[in-house]
Amino acid sequence: MMKKYSLNPRQVTIIRLREFLQKSLNLEPELERFVKTLIISLEKADHVNPAYNPCSSDRIEKVLH
């Protein structure tokens, strides 16, 4: 059984991108590099500001206006 953790959207995205890399066969090298770079960028951003939540209501309101 899988444990449920409180993950922010960035962490969920990192997990899904890693799963994508593991399951994908014969990826174009450019796409593989892009996904790996994206994972690294998201991990670094998570370490810099782990409390950041891009889906907060304040941010959504700013986008809507």
C-alpha positions as CSV (number, residue, x, y, z in Angstrom):
1,M,0.0,0.0,0.0
2,M,1.3,3.4,-0.9
3,K,1.7,6.0,1.9
4,K,0.0,9.3,1.3
5,Y,2.2,12.3,1.9
6,S,1.4,16.0,1.8
7,L,3.0,16.9,-1.5
8,N,3.0,20.2,-3.2
9,P,2.2,20.4,-6.9
10,R,5.9,20.8,-7.8
11,Q,6.8,17.6,-5.9
12,V,4.0,15.7,-7.7
13,T,5.3,17.0,-11.0
14,I,8.8,15.8,-10.2
15,I,7.5,12.3,-9.3
16,R,5.5,12.1,-12.5
17,L,8.4,13.3,-14.7
18,R,10.7,10.6,-13.1
19,E,8.0,8.0,-13.7
20,F,7.7,9.2,-17.3
21,L,11.5,8.8,-17.8
22,Q,11.5,5.3,-16.3
23,K,8.5,4.1,-18.4
24,S,9.5,5.7,-21.7
25,L,11.5,3.7,-24.2
26,N,13.4,5.1,-27.1
27,L,12.9,8.8,-26.2
28,E,14.5,11.3,-28.4
29,P,17.8,12.4,-26.7
30,E,16.7,16.1,-26.8
31,L,13.4,15.2,-25.0
32,E,15.2,13.1,-22.4
33,R,17.7,15.9,-21.7
34,F,14.8,18.4,-21.5
35,V,12.9,16.3,-18.9
36,K,16.0,15.7,-16.8
37,T,16.8,19.4,-16.9
38,L,13.2,20.2,-15.9
39,I,13.4,17.8,-13.0
40,I,16.6,19.3,-11.7
41,S,15.2,22.8,-12.0
42,L,12.1,21.9,-10.1
43,E,14.1,20.1,-7.4
44,K,16.4,23.2,-7.0
45,A,13.3,25.5,-6.8
46,D,11.8,23.2,-4.2
47,H,14.9,23.5,-2.0
48,V,15.1,27.2,-2.4
49,N,11.6,27.8,-1.3
50,P,9.8,24.6,-0.2
51,A,6.8,26.5,1.2
52,Y,6.1,28.2,-2.1
53,N,2.7,27.1,-3.5
54,P,2.1,28.3,-7.1
55,C,-1.6,27.5,-6.7
56,S,-2.3,29.8,-3.8
57,S,-5.6,31.7,-3.9
58,D,-3.7,35.1,-4.0
59,R,-1.8,34.0,-7.1
60,I,-4.9,32.7,-8.8
61,E,-6.7,36.0,-8.2
62,K,-3.8,37.9,-9.7
63,V,-3.9,35.8,-12.8
64,L,-7.7,36.2,-13.2
65,H,-7.5,40.0,-13.0
